[in-house]
Amino acid sequence: MQWRNYQTRYEAQQDILQYISSWYNPYRLHSTLNYVSPNDYEKRLLETKHAA
């Protein structure tokens, strides 16, 4: 995320929410998924279903 100046608080909040939903959450490791990212977890799940 690059440093930016925002005109309003709402604009800043929307940019932060976009960052969290588009990059941070899909790629961060989740302890409930055995320290695997959600993207990797879904990929493995689909591979397992196709192999069965």
C-alpha positions as CSV (number, residue, x, y, z in Angstrom):
1,M,0.0,0.0,0.0
2,Q,1.4,3.4,-1.0
3,W,1.3,6.5,1.2
4,R,-1.6,8.7,0.1
5,N,-3.4,11.8,1.3
6,Y,-7.2,11.5,1.6
7,Q,-9.8,14.1,1.3
8,T,-12.1,12.4,3.8
9,R,-12.0,9.8,6.5
10,Y,-14.5,7.8,4.5
11,E,-12.2,7.7,1.5
12,A,-9.3,6.5,3.7
13,Q,-11.5,3.8,5.3
14,Q,-12.6,2.5,1.9
15,D,-9.1,2.2,0.7
16,I,-8.1,0.3,3.9
17,L,-11.0,-2.0,3.5
18,Q,-10.1,-2.7,-0.1
19,Y,-6.5,-3.5,0.9
20,I,-7.7,-5.9,3.6
21,S,-10.2,-7.7,1.5
22,S,-8.1,-7.9,-1.7
23,W,-4.7,-8.7,-0.4
24,Y,-4.3,-9.2,3.4
25,N,-7.0,-11.6,4.2
26,P,-6.6,-14.0,1.2
27,Y,-2.8,-14.3,1.7
28,R,-2.2,-14.1,5.4
29,L,-1.8,-17.4,7.3
30,H,-4.7,-18.4,9.4
31,S,-4.2,-20.5,12.5
32,T,-7.7,-22.1,12.1
33,L,-6.5,-23.4,8.7
34,N,-3.4,-24.9,10.1
35,Y,-1.3,-21.8,9.2
36,V,-2.3,-21.9,5.5
37,S,-3.6,-19.0,3.6
38,P,-7.3,-19.1,2.6
39,N,-6.3,-19.2,-1.1
40,D,-4.0,-22.2,-0.6
41,Y,-6.5,-23.9,1.6
42,E,-9.2,-23.7,-1.1
43,K,-6.8,-24.8,-3.8
44,R,-5.8,-27.9,-1.8
45,L,-9.5,-28.6,-1.0
46,L,-10.4,-28.5,-4.7
47,E,-7.4,-30.7,-5.6
48,T,-8.5,-33.2,-3.0
49,K,-12.1,-33.2,-4.3
50,H,-10.9,-33.7,-7.9
51,A,-8.6,-36.6,-6.9
52,A,-11.4,-38.4,-5.2
